[in-house]
Amino acid sequence: MRIEFIGMWMRRLAGAVAMLSVLLLTGCATTITGHAVAGKKATAVGADVAPSDDGYGIIIGSSQDVAIDLFIEPQCPHCGQFVGLYGDAIGEHVKDGQLSVTIRPLTFMDFGGVDYSARATNAIFLVASDDDPTPELVWGFIQGIYEELLATASPPDDDGLAQIANDVGVSADTVNRIAAGERAVDPDEVSDGNVTLMDDYGVPAATPTLYDTINETDVNVDDPGWLDELVK
């Protein structure tokens, strides 16, 4: 059961676009008013690492029987807690071929000149576009950025993101691309597309959110047995 603690993170005006972010006890949520982006569900399950068909997600894992979309926000502490709690088990199920995960970043916590979520999102896509990407590298990088988030008071710069990538074994070329802030995607377009997809799924734009794309249902992450139930 989710108990909401409603607090205003910010109100940013940019033309006619307004964003209101709300912090929940069990997740970060946002209401976004802006241009709609047509979203498509991921269908590229079967590869170890592959972009989703819509370009807004990264698929890790080869399972065609158990597949989830995982919506995360790089600055969301609840996502960090979730990954800290379940990250190793998720990684093992992906490695064993029991689970495929489409990682879908959102950037709604970027405001007031902070662009960390956009930079972290871009870095995730850079790691996934490495010459020899593996689920372990992509997922390890995501675990690393949340470990850093929970351990420090301020988000890392591009050099810090590059160091995390280096620590998990990403190639030197990709590490340098992250450090240079090389553009892999438009992070805000990725976020808009994933928010639109969440609306298509009928789930709130909150993170972390998991959606079972095989059975087309929201996964209740408040149930501590959700992962065992999913891969049984």
N, C-alpha and C positions, 0 to 999 in steps of 0.2 A: 504494500500500500504506500503510495507516495504522499508525503505530507509536505505541503507547499509552504515555504517561507518567502513571501513576496517582498522583494526589495528592488528598487530601481537602480540599475547599474549606470544608466546614462540615457540622455536623449540627444541625438545628433540630428541636426537639420542640414541637409544638402539638397538644395532645390526643393523638390516636392517629396523627397525620400525621407522617411522617418524610421528609426529603429528603436525598439524598446527591449532591453534584455532583463530577464528575471532570473534570480538565483534560487534554485530549489534545494532542499536538503538532500535529495537523491539525484539531482541532475541540474544541468544548465539549460535554460530555455530562452527562446527569442520569438518575437513577433516581428516579421519583416514586411514592410510595404514597399513595393518596387516593381520593376519590370519582371514579367514572368518568363521563365526559360523552360522550354519543353524538355522533359526528362524521359529517359528510356531505361527500362530495367536492364540489369547486367545479364548477359547470356553467354559470356565467354568462359563459363566454368569448364574445367578440363585441363587448363594450363597451370603450371606451377605459379607463375606470375604473369598477369596480363591486364591490360586496361579494360574497363567495362566498355560495353558498346557505346554508351552515351559519353564516354570520356571523362566522367565526373568521379570515377572510382578506380581503385586498384584491386584486382582479384588476386588473392593468394590461396593456393591449395588446388587440388585436383579432384576433390569429391564432387560427384554429380548427384549424390543422394541427400547430402546435408549441406545446405548453403545459406549463409546469412549475409545481410547488409548490416554493417556496423557504422553508425553515424557518430562521429566524434568531433570535438572542438579542441584544438591544440592547447588552448588556455584554460579549458574547463577542469577544475580540480577533481570533480566527480568522475570525469573520464580517467584521470590519473589514478584515482582510487580503484576504479573498475579494472583498469589494465593491470594495476599492481596486484589485485586480488585474483584475477582470472587469466592474466596474460600468459603465464607459463603453460597452463593447461590448454588454452586455446592454441598456442604454438605447437604443443605436442600432438593435438588432434589434427592440426593442419599437416604436420610432418608425417603423421601416420596415414594420411589419405582419408581420414574420417570426416573432415570438415573443410569447406571452402568459405573464405571470408572476403567480402568486398568492402574495402575500407573507403568510407565516404566522409571526407572532412568538410566542416563548416567553418566560417570565419566571423561569426556574428559578434565575437567578443573583441574584435579590433575596433577601437575608437579612440578619439583624443590624440591622434598621432601615433598610436601603437599599431604596428602592422605585423606583430609576431605570428599570429595565426595564419596570415597569408604567406609569410616566409616559411613557416613550418610545413604548411600544405604543399608549397612548391617543392620543398626539400624532400617530402615523401615521394612525390612524383619523380624527382631526380633519382632517388635511390631505386625506384621501381624501373627506371629506364636505363639502369646500369648495363654494361655489356653482358654481364652474366648474373642477373638478379635471381635471388632465391627467396622463398617465403621467409626463411630464417633471417635474412638480412633486412627485408622490409619490415617484418614484425619486430625484430630486434631494435631497429631504429625507432619505431613508434614507442616501444617500451622505454627506450632511452630518453626520448624527449619528455615523457611523462615523469620518469624518475628525476630528471633535471628540474622539471616544473615544480614538483613537490618538495625538492630539496633546497631550492633557492627562492629568494624573494623577488627576483626579476627574471624575465625570460631571456634566453641567450640570443646573442647577435648571430650573424651568419657564420662567423668563425666558431662560435660555440656550437651551432648546429653541425658544422663540418666536423668538429671534434667528436661529437656523439656518433656521427656516421663512421668516422675512423675507428672509434673504440669498438664498434660492433663488426668491423671487418669489411666495410664498403671499400671499393677500389679507390686508389689514390686519385684517379682521374675524376671520378664522381665527387669525392671529397673536395677537390679543388673547385669543381663547378658549384657546389653548395656554398663554399667560402666566398666565391665571386658573386653569389646571388644570381646565377644564370637562370633565365626564365624557362621553365618547363611547361607551365600552364598559366592560365589567368585564374588565380585563386578565388577571386570574387565570383567569377562565372561558375567555377566548380561548386562553390557554396550555394549560389542561387539555384543551380541545377539540382543539387541534392535536397535543398529545401522543397523544391517543387516535387521531387520524387517522394519525399515524406508525405506531402499532401496527397499525392496519388495513392500512397499506401494507406492513408487514413490514420497516420500517427502524428502526434504533436512534434513540432520542431524543437525537440529537447535532446540533450546529449548527456550520457551515452544512451542511444537507442539501438536496439537490434530488431531486425525484421527477418523472419524465416521466409525466404523467397521460393522455397519448394512448396510449403504448405500455405503460403500467403497469409501469415499471421504475425502479429507483434509478439516478441519474446519477452516474457516477464522476468527481467533481470533482478527483481526484488526477491524472487524465489532462489535460494542458494543452490538448489539442485537443477537450475535451468540447463546447464551445459551437459550434465549427465543425461538428462531427459532428452536433449536434442540429439546426442550421438549414440543413444542406446541401440 
